[in-house]
Amino acid sequence: MASRQGRVDSIMRLFAVFLAVASISLVFRADALALGEIEVRSMLNEPLDAQVPLVAASSSELSTLVVSPASAAAFETAGLELTGYVAGLQFEVVPGASPFVRVRGRTAAREPFLDLLLEFSWGSGRLLRNYTILLDPPAVAFQQVAQAEQSQ
């Protein structure tokens, strides 16, 4: 009976060591890339012009950061459609005091909703982030501004 208890104790100690090692590997790095919400600066029937703030990014992450639409397989797995418009978007990492990723369309966005599944890759990591954009028609956007100005 004592040998059985000894084996149980050994297994418990081994399990405790395993949990300690596993928890150490889960510690988040302080310099991990963090993304803000997308800021859209264009309207329907205009080329997309948007920015994704890089809330936390080290200089080494910025220097190696590449942004692109995710793969067709990733879109399919997420239940989204990779459209030709999204596949043709251009991305530019803009460093500085408040770094961001500029997202631009080459042609006018004709659909009011865009599902962007973006892949952010840098030297030590990779991140997929989904953004759903609603593009207002120009008349609606101008009407909202006029109403806001009248209420002041």
SEZAKE-388562 format. One line per 2 residues: number of its first residue (from 1); their letters; for each residue x, y, z of C-alpha. Coordinates in steps of 0.001 Angstrom, whole numbers, plus 500000, padded with zeros to 6 digits. Example, Ala and Ser with C-alpha at 12.3 -4.5 7.8 and 13.67 -1.06 7.14 Angstrom:
! residues 2
1) AS) 512300,495500,507800; 513670,498940,507140
***
This chain:
! residues 152
1) MA) 500000,500000,500000; 502895,502344,500826
3) SR) 504475,501805,497390; 501202,502696,495734
5) QG) 501008,505929,497746; 504605,506670,496734
7) RV) 503720,506301,493059; 500710,508587,493465
9) DS) 502921,511192,495172; 505493,510930,492355
11) IM) 502818,511358,489717; 501380,514362,491565
13) RL) 504829,515983,491816; 505450,515330,488114
15) FA) 502042,516820,487278; 502814,519902,489424
17) VF) 506123,520389,487598; 504345,520014,484257
19) LA) 501746,522639,485253; 504469,525039,486403
21) VA) 506349,524713,483105; 503132,525085,481103
23) SI) 502083,528202,483008; 505489,529810,482468
25) SL) 505099,529302,478723; 501708,531071,478821
27) VF) 503060,534322,480241; 502277,537109,477812
29) RA) 505153,539142,476464; 505079,542838,477276
31) DA) 506018,543736,473717; 503277,541709,472015
33) LA) 501540,543433,469109; 498146,544906,470029
35) LG) 495652,546318,467532; 492989,548994,467873
37) EI) 489633,549262,466154; 489638,550148,462477
39) EV) 488947,553797,461625; 487231,554243,458260
41) RS) 487783,557561,456484; 485915,556907,453259
43) ML) 482363,556304,452117; 480539,553946,449819
45) NE) 481506,554346,446139; 484933,555718,447106
47) PL) 488218,553817,447358; 488549,552428,450870
49) DA) 490709,554576,453140; 491076,553206,456670
51) QV) 493581,552976,459494; 494238,550286,462091
53) PL) 496020,551739,465140; 498936,549693,466434
55) VA) 498261,550173,470133; 501306,548273,471369
57) AS) 504150,547544,468987; 507887,547475,469571
59) SS) 510277,548973,467050; 511421,545481,466038
61) EL) 507823,544404,465426; 507165,547527,463347
63) ST) 510278,546995,461256; 509255,543452,460303
65) LV) 505454,543842,460275; 503680,542754,457094
67) VS) 499905,543070,456749; 497792,541312,454130
69) PA) 494400,539707,453698; 494362,536264,455297
71) SA) 494523,533195,453070; 491445,531913,451251
73) AA) 491474,528911,453604; 491421,531200,456659
75) FE) 488484,533142,455203; 486653,529880,454556
77) TA) 487364,528610,458070; 485998,531870,459498
79) GL) 482875,531558,457346; 483769,534669,455339
81) EL) 484161,535297,451625; 487467,536572,450272
83) TG) 486271,539005,447617; 488391,540354,444799
85) YV) 488109,543810,446335; 489524,542688,449707
87) AG) 492247,540629,448008; 493357,543763,446118
89) LQ) 493670,546060,449138; 497004,547776,449796
91) FE) 498568,547936,453261; 501227,550291,454581
93) VV) 502754,550251,458066; 503195,553863,459198
95) PG) 505615,554155,462152; 505792,557125,464493
97) AS) 504562,558223,467908; 501155,556642,467142
99) PF) 501886,553928,464566; 499122,552532,462395
101) VR) 498445,550437,459312; 496946,552329,456389
103) VR) 494451,550262,454369; 493609,551512,450891
105) GR) 491484,550282,448057; 492574,550727,444452
107) TA) 489018,551139,443213; 485734,552363,444659
109) AR) 484058,550126,447235; 480658,549215,445798
111) EP) 479422,547011,448667; 478260,548689,451898
113) FL) 479719,545882,454055; 483305,544662,453881
115) DL) 484595,541723,455914; 488328,542073,456365
117) LL) 490187,539105,457813; 493685,540511,458075
119) EF) 496929,538712,458793; 499554,540629,460756
121) SW) 502951,538865,460564; 506175,539993,462184
123) GS) 509496,538434,463152; 508225,536601,466223
125) GR) 504525,536197,465648; 501405,536145,463576
127) LL) 497916,537403,464304; 494609,537169,462433
129) RN) 492027,539881,463103; 488549,540262,461648
131) YT) 487111,543715,460972; 483609,544267,459585
133) IL) 483185,547668,457973; 479951,549472,457149
135) LD) 480477,552115,454483; 477859,554871,454598
137) PP) 476614,556391,451356; 477785,560017,451018
139) AV) 474232,561402,451425; 473795,559619,454784
141) AF) 477179,560789,456073; 476514,564400,455096
143) QQ) 473006,564235,456575; 474411,563018,459926
145) VA) 476955,565865,459987; 474254,568431,459177
147) QA) 471998,567078,461930; 474855,567195,464432
149) EQ) 475636,570800,463489; 471950,571824,463798
151) SQ) 471647,570313,467272; 474553,572418,468581
***
